[in-house]
Amino acid sequence: FTANMANAQQKIGHVNSEEVFANLPESKTAQTTLENLSKTKQAEIDVMIKEYQSKLTAAQAKEKTRSEANKETVDKELQTAATELQDLQKRIGDAQTKAQQDLGTKQGELFQPIQCKVATAISAIAKEKGLAYVFDIANGQGGNNLVFWEGGDDITAAVKTKLGITATAAKPAAPKK
């Protein structure tokens, strides 16, 4: 009975981390940095793709000039072109893989400190409000680890205030109960 009374007195709160991140200037800056890096990497890959397409078109045109008289010469040139195209195709694939790795690494570098800052603010607000548990109700976070919730203290606004966020972005859709 005593354990039940102690449990009944524990307070539970919830926070929408998507809303916090959507309004955090550092998050917006990090996202812009990632988008710019992605565009740069894609531009580099696009140059290689254009080179591939150009060499492929040239090889196809060369193949059309093949005749019995120049068969041996053209076949050698086509073999060389095929080797170059395979090499270029491999380089494009490697560049795409490297770009994804670089973006993943950069995302970790940029967002890990922001996530720590938000987690610290959530902990501080939870302690100030005497909360025993705080659930993240953001959809993108799997936000329905909590199948049903009603009431509780929504500390999203307090966390945003703690982080100095004053602007308000569109609220993500509320989780279905």
N, C-alpha and C positions, 0 to 999 in steps of 0.2 A: 504494500500500500504506500509506504514512504517513497519507494522508487517511482511509482506512478505519479505521485504528487510532484516530485522533483522534475520528472519528464514533462508534466503538464505546464510547468512554469517556464520551460525553455522557450525562448522566442525564435521564430523563424522569419527570415526576410528573403527577398529575391531582388535580383538585379538583371538588367538587360544589357549585357556586355556589348552587343552590336550597336545599341544606341550610344553607349559611352564612346566606343571606338569611332563611330560615325561623326562625333562632335569633337574629337580630340585633334588639335592642330598637328601634333607630331605624327599622328596616324595618316592624316591627309598628305603631309609632306613625304612620308615614307612611301605611300601609295604612288605619288607622282614620280618619285625617284625610281621606283620599280617599273612604272609604265615607260619612262624615258629609257631605262636600260633595255627593256624588252624591245622597244622600237629600234634602238641602235643594233641590237643583236639580229633582229629580223632584217634590217637593211643590209647587214653584212651577208646574211644567208641569201637574200634576194639577188645580190650581185652574183653570187656563185650559181644560183639557179638560172639567171639570164645567160651566163657564160655557158652553162650546160646546154640550154636550149639553142644557143647560137651554134655551138659545135655539133649538136645533133642535126640541126637543119643543114649545116654545111656537109655533114657526112651523108645525109639523105640525098642532097643535090649531087654529090660526088658519085653516089651509087647509080644515079640515073645516067651518068656519062659513061658507064662501063660498057665496053664492047669487046668483041673477040680480039681486036687489035691491041687494046690497052688493058686487057683483063688482069694480067699479072701485076702491073703497076698500081692499078686502082684497088685491087684486092689487098695489096700491102698497105696502101694509104688508109683503106677502110679498117684494116686490122689495127693500125696505129690509132685511128680515131676511136675505135671501140675500147681500146685500152685506156685512152685518155678519158673517155666518158665514164668508164667504170671507176676510175680513180676519182674523178670529180664527183660522181654520185656518192662514193664513200666519204669524201671530204664534206659534202653537204650533210650527210647523216651524222658524221662526227661533230660538225659545227652545231647542228640542232641539239644533239645530246649535251654538248658542252654549254650551250646557251641555257638549256633547262636547268642544268646543275648550277650555273652561275646565278641564275635568277632565284633558285631555291636557297642558295647560300646567302645571297644579298637580302632576301626576305627574312631569313633568320636573324641576320645581323641588325636589320632595321626594326623588326617588330618585337624581338625578345625583350629589349629594354622597356619598350612601351607596355608590353604585357606585364612585366614586373611592376612597373609604376602603377598600372591599374589594379593589379592584385594587392599591392600595398595599400592603395586608397580604399579598396573594398574591405580589407582587414581592419583598417583604422575606423571606418564607418561602422562596421559590425561591432567592434569593441565599444565604440561610443554609444551605440544604441542597445548594447547588452544582448546582442543576437547570438544564439547558439549555432545556428545554421543559416547560410545564405545560398540560395539556388540561383544558377544562371538560367534565365528563361529565354535566352536568345535562340531563335530557330537554328541559326548556323552553327551553334555549339551543341547541337543535338538536343537543344533546349527543352526537350521534354523528358529529361531524366526524371522529372516530376510529372507524374501522369495527371494529377489533379492538384490544384492549389486555389485557395480562396483566402483572401485577406493577407495577413502577413504584412510586413513593412517593405514597401518598394523603395529601395535605397539608391536607385539609379540617379535621381536628381541630386542626392547628397554626394554621391561619388563624383558626378560631373562638377559640382561646385567645388569639391575638395581638389579636383584637378584643374580648376580655374576655367572650366568650360562655360561659356555664356551663350554661344549660338545654339540654335536648335535645328537639327536636320530632321527630315521626315522620319517618323517612328516606324520601325519594322512592324510587321503584322504581329498581333498578339497571338500567343500560342492558344490552340484550341483546348478547351477543358474537357 
